[in-house]
Amino acid sequence: MTDFDVVVVGAGPVGIALAAKLALRWGGQAHRILLIDAKTIEAAATDPRTLALADTSKTRLALLGFPHNAVPMQHIHVSEQGRFGRMVMNAQDLHRPALGWTVRYGDLVTCLHEAVLKTGITCWRGVALQSSTEQSDHVSLSLSDGKTISTALQVDAEGGLFGQSDARDTVRDYGQWALVATVSAQPYQAQTDSNAAKRRAVAYERFTPDGPLAFLPTAADGSRYAMVWCASPELTEQRKATDPALLLNQVSALMGGRLPLTGLQGLASFPLGLNMKTRLVEGRRACVGNAAQILHPVAGQGLNLGLRDADALAQCLTPAEVGSFDALAKALDTFEQSRKADRQVLVTLTDWMARGFANRNPVIGAGRQLALLGLEFLPGAKRFFAETMLFGWVR
């Protein structure tokens, strides 16, 4: 008998969600699930990164818990610098309370960590996986604390940033880096600001010749945004070295004065690329989230796709299936097949957006403009696009 039935490696949002949903299905067998992560919860709690989740992802996590300070995105405004094509998506058109939510990584992980501990699973933090070896009837894992444990199934749930993990089946370096920062703005003045209704709960995606620029609201009163600004590595480094006040002016100009920006701080950068595994299952190992696919952030789909991976895998596994190799193989094949279409469509769409909007060919530029106009003025097409972003490819 193995030490555990399932070991989930990586206690980020996707790994925790998978472990918790397995535990809720397994009931009294939840202690047979082990969740490990190299970071302590204290270290994870201080992570300042901003996450953007579709409203459907928030719903998926609702049974576990969700930070009360998450900020809704009820409108998404997409435009291209120098062209008149644009598209605005509204939550009310889809009968949702919001299109998405922004939340600090540390807040989300802390909330989910507290919830998952109540399910009865085994959780070891501050412990890293050193190596694993698959045998005929188990996987043997060596950990950084000197332990060696066995499990019927290993699930990898963390993959890091592009360039930090080994090359997979599909790799594309976009030649771009993301410059991220916290940007402050004048807060809403609902009684006096004539644009308050237009600005409230709006996320912006602005395509420029150098790469996309996104602003995600992280304060309910509109006083703070998370900025993601994509460009070549050279230009990104140049911008990082620019005086913050001058950089803020450049950003304001690119946004066309849509936001009354007042400050910028916390600059950091990281490389962007596509790194995707074709197969999610190899023997007694499976992968979900960033361990399966690392995407360009242009469409904000990486975490949402990973949470759907976790949902699908949790639905396929029971203690009885994990205990039998033939049953486990069948369950994992069901999981693999169920994720093919959604992964392929979202990865292809994200890849097309990352490359298509960075292409300066005037013919392609005219095509982008027509595409945005078409989505804006063809309600059926816009709804189809918005639902794909929210729900994935589930048709």
C-alpha positions as CSV (number, residue, x, y, z in Angstrom):
1,M,0.0,0.0,0.0
2,T,1.3,3.5,-0.9
3,D,1.8,6.2,1.7
4,F,-0.8,8.4,-0.2
5,D,-3.3,7.9,-3.0
6,V,-2.6,11.3,-4.6
7,V,0.3,13.8,-4.1
8,V,-0.4,17.3,-5.5
9,V,2.9,19.1,-6.1
10,G,2.3,22.9,-5.9
11,A,0.0,24.7,-3.5
12,G,-0.8,27.7,-5.6
13,P,-4.5,28.4,-6.4
14,V,-4.8,25.5,-8.9
15,G,-3.1,22.9,-6.7
16,I,-5.1,23.9,-3.7
17,A,-8.3,23.9,-5.7
18,L,-7.6,20.4,-7.0
19,A,-6.7,19.0,-3.5
20,A,-9.7,20.5,-1.9
21,K,-12.2,19.3,-4.5
22,L,-10.8,15.8,-4.4
23,A,-11.1,15.9,-0.6
24,L,-14.7,17.1,-0.8
25,R,-15.5,14.1,-3.1
26,W,-13.5,11.6,-1.1
27,G,-14.9,12.4,2.4
28,G,-13.3,10.2,5.0
29,Q,-10.5,9.3,2.6
30,A,-9.3,12.9,2.3
31,H,-6.2,12.2,4.5
32,R,-4.9,10.0,1.6
33,I,-4.3,13.2,-0.4
34,L,-1.1,15.1,0.2
35,L,-0.5,18.7,-0.9
36,I,3.1,19.9,-0.9
37,D,4.8,23.2,-1.7
38,A,8.3,24.6,-1.3
39,K,6.9,28.0,0.0
40,T,5.7,28.4,3.5
41,I,2.2,29.9,3.8
42,E,3.8,33.0,5.4
43,A,6.0,33.5,2.3
44,A,3.0,32.8,-0.1
45,A,0.9,35.3,1.8
46,T,3.3,38.2,1.1
47,D,3.2,37.6,-2.7
48,P,2.0,40.9,-4.2
49,R,1.1,39.7,-7.7
50,T,-2.4,40.5,-9.0
51,L,-4.5,37.7,-10.4
52,A,-7.4,38.2,-12.8
53,L,-10.1,35.5,-12.6
54,A,-13.2,35.1,-14.7
55,D,-16.5,35.2,-12.8
56,T,-16.9,31.5,-13.5
57,S,-13.6,30.8,-11.8
58,K,-14.8,32.7,-8.7
59,T,-17.9,30.5,-8.7
60,R,-15.7,27.4,-8.9
61,L,-13.8,28.5,-5.8
62,A,-16.9,29.6,-3.9
63,L,-17.3,26.4,-1.9
64,L,-13.8,26.8,-0.6
65,G,-13.8,30.6,0.0
66,F,-12.8,33.8,-1.8
67,P,-11.2,36.9,-0.5
68,H,-13.7,39.5,0.6
69,N,-11.5,42.3,-0.9
70,A,-11.6,41.0,-4.5
71,V,-12.5,43.8,-6.9
72,P,-15.1,43.1,-9.7
73,M,-14.5,43.9,-13.3
74,Q,-18.0,44.6,-14.8
75,H,-16.7,46.0,-18.1
76,I,-13.7,45.2,-20.3
77,H,-12.7,47.9,-22.8
78,V,-10.5,46.7,-25.6
79,S,-8.9,49.2,-28.1
80,E,-5.9,49.7,-30.3
81,Q,-3.8,52.8,-30.3
82,G,-4.1,54.9,-33.5
83,R,-7.2,53.0,-34.8
84,F,-10.8,53.5,-34.2
85,G,-11.8,49.9,-33.7
86,R,-12.8,49.0,-30.2
87,M,-14.9,46.5,-28.2
88,V,-16.6,46.8,-24.8
89,M,-17.8,43.7,-23.0
90,N,-20.4,44.2,-20.2
91,A,-21.3,41.8,-17.4
92,Q,-25.0,42.6,-17.6
93,D,-25.1,41.4,-21.2
94,L,-24.1,38.0,-20.0
95,H,-26.3,38.2,-16.9
96,R,-23.3,37.9,-14.6
97,P,-22.5,40.0,-11.5
98,A,-19.1,40.6,-13.0
99,L,-17.0,39.5,-16.0
100,G,-14.1,38.9,-13.7
101,W,-12.4,39.7,-10.4
102,T,-8.9,40.9,-9.4
103,V,-7.3,39.6,-6.2
104,R,-3.9,39.7,-4.7
105,Y,-2.1,36.3,-5.1
106,G,-1.2,36.2,-1.4
107,D,-4.8,36.9,-0.3
108,L,-6.3,34.2,-2.5
109,V,-3.7,31.6,-1.5
110,T,-4.2,32.4,2.2
111,C,-7.9,32.1,1.9
112,L,-7.8,28.8,0.0
113,H,-5.1,27.4,2.3
114,E,-7.3,28.0,5.4
115,A,-10.2,26.3,3.6
116,V,-8.3,23.3,2.4
117,L,-6.9,22.5,5.9
118,K,-10.5,22.0,7.1
119,T,-11.1,19.2,4.5
120,G,-8.8,16.8,6.2
121,I,-6.1,16.5,3.6
122,T,-2.4,16.3,4.6
123,C,-0.5,19.5,3.8
124,W,3.2,20.0,3.9
125,R,4.5,23.4,3.2
126,G,8.2,24.5,3.1
127,V,8.9,21.1,1.5
128,A,10.1,20.8,-2.1
129,L,10.0,17.8,-4.5
130,Q,13.6,16.8,-5.3
131,S,12.9,13.9,-7.6
132,S,10.3,11.3,-8.5
133,T,10.6,7.9,-10.0
134,E,7.6,5.9,-11.4
135,Q,7.4,2.2,-10.7
136,S,4.9,-0.3,-11.9
137,D,2.5,0.1,-9.0
138,H,3.5,3.6,-7.5
139,V,5.5,6.7,-7.8
140,S,8.4,7.3,-5.4
141,L,9.0,10.9,-4.4
142,S,12.1,12.2,-2.7
143,L,11.5,15.5,-0.7
144,S,13.8,18.2,0.5
145,D,13.3,17.3,4.1
146,G,14.9,13.9,3.5
147,K,11.6,11.9,3.3
148,T,10.9,9.4,0.6
149,I,7.2,8.7,0.1
150,S,5.1,6.7,-2.3
151,T,1.8,7.6,-4.1
152,A,-0.5,6.0,-6.6
153,L,-0.7,9.3,-8.6
154,Q,1.5,12.4,-8.8
155,V,-0.1,15.6,-10.0
156,D,2.1,18.5,-10.9
157,A,0.3,21.8,-10.4
158,E,2.9,24.5,-10.6
159,G,5.2,25.5,-13.5
160,G,6.6,28.9,-12.7
161,L,7.2,31.6,-15.3
162,F,8.1,31.2,-18.9
163,G,11.8,30.3,-19.1
164,Q,11.8,28.8,-15.6
165,S,10.5,25.4,-16.6
166,D,11.9,22.8,-19.0
167,A,10.9,23.1,-22.6
168,R,7.7,21.2,-23.5
169,D,6.1,20.1,-26.7
170,T,5.1,23.6,-27.9
171,V,7.4,26.5,-27.1
172,R,7.2,30.0,-28.5
173,D,9.3,32.9,-27.3
174,Y,7.3,36.0,-28.1
175,G,10.4,38.2,-27.7
176,Q,8.4,40.2,-25.1
177,W,8.7,40.9,-21.4
178,A,5.9,42.1,-19.2
179,L,6.5,45.3,-17.1
180,V,4.2,45.2,-14.1
181,A,3.5,47.9,-11.6
182,T,0.8,49.3,-9.2
183,V,-0.7,52.5,-10.6
184,S,-2.7,54.9,-8.5
185,A,-5.5,57.2,-9.9
186,Q,-7.9,59.8,-8.7
187,P,-10.7,57.8,-6.9
188,Y,-14.3,57.9,-8.1
189,Q,-16.3,60.9,-7.1
190,A,-19.7,59.6,-7.9
191,Q,-21.5,62.9,-7.2
192,T,-19.2,65.1,-9.2
193,D,-17.3,62.9,-11.7
194,S,-19.3,62.8,-14.9
195,N,-17.2,59.9,-16.1
196,A,-17.5,57.9,-12.9
197,A,-20.2,55.5,-14.3
198,K,-18.1,54.9,-17.3
199,R,-14.9,54.3,-15.3
200,R,-16.4,52.2,-12.5
201,A,-15.2,48.5,-12.4
202,V,-13.6,48.8,-15.9
203,A,-10.6,46.8,-17.0
204,Y,-8.7,48.1,-20.0
205,E,-6.7,46.3,-22.7
206,R,-4.9,48.7,-25.1
207,F,-3.0,47.3,-28.0
208,T,0.0,49.4,-29.0
209,P,2.7,48.9,-31.7
210,D,5.1,47.7,-29.1
211,G,2.7,45.3,-27.3
212,P,-0.4,45.2,-25.2
213,L,-1.0,47.5,-22.2
214,A,-3.5,46.3,-19.6
215,F,-5.0,48.0,-16.5
216,L,-6.9,45.9,-14.0
217,P,-8.8,47.6,-11.2
218,T,-7.6,46.6,-7.8
219,A,-9.5,49.1,-5.6
220,A,-13.3,49.4,-5.6
221,D,-13.1,53.2,-5.6
222,G,-10.9,53.3,-8.7
223,S,-7.9,54.6,-6.9
224,R,-5.6,51.7,-7.8
225,Y,-4.8,49.5,-10.8
226,A,-2.5,46.7,-11.7
227,M,-0.6,47.5,-14.9
228,V,0.8,44.9,-17.3
229,W,2.8,46.5,-20.1
230,C,4.3,44.2,-22.8
231,A,7.2,45.1,-25.0
232,S,10.6,43.9,-26.2
233,P,13.2,43.1,-23.5
234,E,15.2,46.1,-24.5
235,L,12.3,48.5,-24.4
236,T,11.1,47.0,-21.1
237,E,14.5,47.6,-19.5
238,Q,14.6,51.1,-20.8
239,R,11.2,51.8,-19.3
240,K,12.2,50.3,-16.0
241,A,15.1,52.8,-15.9
242,T,12.9,55.8,-16.8
243,D,12.0,58.3,-14.2
244,P,8.6,57.2,-12.7
245,A,6.9,60.6,-13.3
246,L,8.0,60.5,-17.0
247,L,6.9,56.9,-17.3
248,L,3.5,57.7,-15.9
249,N,3.1,60.4,-18.5
250,Q,3.9,57.9,-21.3
251,V,1.4,55.5,-19.9
252,S,-1.3,58.2,-19.6
253,A,-0.7,59.2,-23.2
254,L,-1.0,55.6,-24.4
255,M,-4.3,55.2,-22.6
256,G,-5.7,58.3,-24.4
257,G,-6.5,60.1,-21.1
258,R,-9.1,57.4,-20.1
259,L,-7.7,57.3,-16.6
260,P,-6.7,60.2,-14.3
261,L,-3.4,58.5,-13.2
262,T,-1.5,60.0,-10.3
263,G,1.4,57.6,-9.4
264,L,3.3,54.5,-10.3
265,Q,5.4,52.1,-8.1
266,G,6.6,48.6,-7.7
267,L,8.1,48.1,-11.1
268,A,9.0,44.5,-12.0
269,S,9.4,42.5,-15.2
270,F,9.4,38.9,-16.5
271,P,9.6,37.1,-19.9
272,L,6.6,36.0,-21.9
273,G,6.1,33.0,-24.0
274,L,4.1,29.8,-24.7
275,N,5.3,26.6,-23.1
276,M,2.7,23.8,-23.5
277,K,2.5,20.1,-23.0
278,T,0.5,18.2,-25.6
279,R,-0.3,15.4,-23.2
280,L,-1.6,15.9,-19.6
281,V,-1.0,12.3,-18.5
282,E,2.1,10.1,-18.6
283,G,1.6,6.9,-16.7
284,R,1.0,7.6,-13.0
285,R,1.7,11.3,-13.5
286,A,-0.7,14.1,-14.5
287,C,-0.3,17.9,-14.8
288,V,-2.6,20.8,-14.5
289,G,-2.3,24.6,-14.6
290,N,1.1,26.1,-15.3
291,A,2.6,22.7,-15.2
292,A,0.6,21.9,-18.3
293,Q,0.6,25.3,-20.1
294,I,2.2,28.7,-19.6
295,L,0.5,31.3,-21.7
296,H,0.9,35.0,-22.7
297,P,-1.2,37.1,-20.3
298,V,-2.8,39.0,-23.2
299,A,-6.2,37.3,-22.7
300,G,-5.9,36.6,-19.0
301,Q,-6.7,32.9,-19.5
302,G,-3.8,31.1,-17.8
303,L,-5.3,30.7,-14.3
304,N,-8.8,30.2,-15.5
305,L,-7.7,27.4,-17.8
306,G,-5.7,25.8,-14.9
307,L,-8.8,25.9,-12.6
308,R,-10.8,24.1,-15.3
309,D,-8.0,21.5,-15.5
310,A,-8.3,21.0,-11.8
311,D,-12.1,20.7,-11.9
312,A,-12.0,18.1,-14.7
313,L,-9.3,15.9,-12.9
314,A,-11.2,16.1,-9.6
315,Q,-14.3,14.9,-11.3
316,C,-12.6,11.8,-12.7
317,L,-10.9,10.4,-9.6
318,T,-12.3,8.4,-6.7
319,P,-10.3,6.4,-4.1
320,A,-11.5,3.1,-5.8
321,E,-10.2,4.3,-9.2
322,V,-6.9,5.4,-7.8
323,G,-6.5,2.0,-6.1
324,S,-6.7,0.1,-9.4
325,F,-4.2,0.7,-12.1
326,D,-6.6,-0.2,-14.9
327,A,-9.3,2.0,-13.4
328,L,-6.8,4.8,-12.8
329,A,-5.6,4.6,-16.4
330,K,-9.2,4.8,-17.7
331,A,-10.0,7.8,-15.4
332,L,-6.9,9.7,-16.5
333,D,-7.7,9.0,-20.1
334,T,-11.2,10.5,-19.6
335,F,-9.5,13.5,-18.0
336,E,-7.1,13.9,-20.9
337,Q,-9.8,13.7,-23.5
338,S,-12.1,16.1,-21.7
339,R,-9.5,18.8,-21.7
340,K,-8.3,18.6,-25.3
341,A,-10.7,21.0,-27.0
342,D,-10.8,23.7,-24.3
343,R,-7.0,23.8,-24.0
344,Q,-6.4,23.9,-27.8
345,V,-8.9,26.6,-28.5
346,L,-7.8,28.9,-25.6
347,V,-4.1,28.4,-26.3
348,T,-4.6,29.0,-30.0
349,L,-6.6,32.2,-29.3
350,T,-4.1,33.5,-26.8
351,D,-1.2,32.8,-29.2
352,W,-3.0,34.5,-32.1
353,M,-3.7,37.6,-30.0
354,A,-0.1,37.8,-28.7
355,R,1.3,37.6,-32.2
356,G,-1.4,39.2,-34.2
357,F,-1.6,42.4,-32.2
358,A,2.2,42.8,-32.2
359,N,2.4,42.6,-36.0
360,R,2.9,46.0,-37.6
361,N,1.9,44.9,-41.1
362,P,-0.7,47.5,-42.2
363,V,-2.9,44.8,-43.8
364,I,-3.0,42.8,-40.6
365,G,-3.6,46.0,-38.7
366,A,-6.7,46.7,-40.9
367,G,-7.8,43.2,-40.2
368,R,-7.5,43.7,-36.4
369,Q,-9.5,46.9,-36.7
370,L,-12.3,45.1,-38.6
371,A,-12.2,42.3,-36.1
372,L,-12.7,44.6,-33.1
373,L,-15.5,46.5,-35.0
374,G,-17.1,43.2,-35.9
375,L,-17.1,42.0,-32.3
376,E,-18.5,45.4,-31.1
377,F,-21.3,45.7,-33.6
378,L,-22.3,42.0,-34.0
379,P,-23.9,41.1,-30.6
380,G,-23.9,37.4,-31.3
381,A,-20.2,37.3,-32.2
382,K,-19.3,39.4,-29.1
383,R,-21.4,37.2,-26.8
384,F,-19.7,34.1,-28.3
385,F,-16.3,35.6,-27.7
386,A,-17.1,36.8,-24.2
387,E,-18.6,33.4,-23.2
388,T,-15.5,31.6,-24.5
389,M,-13.4,33.8,-22.3
390,L,-15.7,33.2,-19.3
391,F,-16.5,29.5,-19.7
392,G,-13.9,28.1,-22.0
393,W,-14.6,25.8,-24.9
394,V,-17.4,23.8,-23.4
395,R,-19.7,23.5,-26.4
